[in-house]
Amino acid sequence: DFSDTTAVLTVLVVPLAVQWWSTWYPGAEPGGGGYVAQRMLAARDERESLLATLWFNVAH
């Protein structure tokens, strides 16, 4: 029903916002992306790898 402006805006804006975010986000490549892999491989151990990955996702 196109008479409800809130529903129409939601249907139009949400897919566009998700598409923009998925193409802008640097870790959007298949397999996690180079940025995330770099932080995981540069860590000293598994714990630091997990913390670095979580920090990167929160910070970005």
C-alpha positions, -999 to +999 in steps of 0.1 A: +000+000+000+017+032-012-005+055+008+016+048+039+047+071+034+067+055+062+064+021+047+073+034+012+104+053+026+115+022+045+111+000+014+132+024-007+158+036+018+168+004+036+179-016+005+198+015-008+215+020+026+225-017+028+239-017-008+259+015-001+273+000+032+282-033+015+301-016-013+318+010+009+329-013+037+366-022+031+361-058+043+334-065+019+354-088-004+347-125-003+366-144+023+367-115+048+387-090+029+423-080+030+420-056+059+406-082+082+430-109+071+459-086+076+449-080+113+444-117+119+477-128+103+498-101+120+487-110+155+509-129+179+483-155+189+447-164+184+435-142+213+451-111+199+438-120+164+402-122+177+406-089+196+421-071+166+393-083+144+366-073+168+382-039+174+385-033+136+348-041+132+337-019+160+360+010+150+348+009+114 
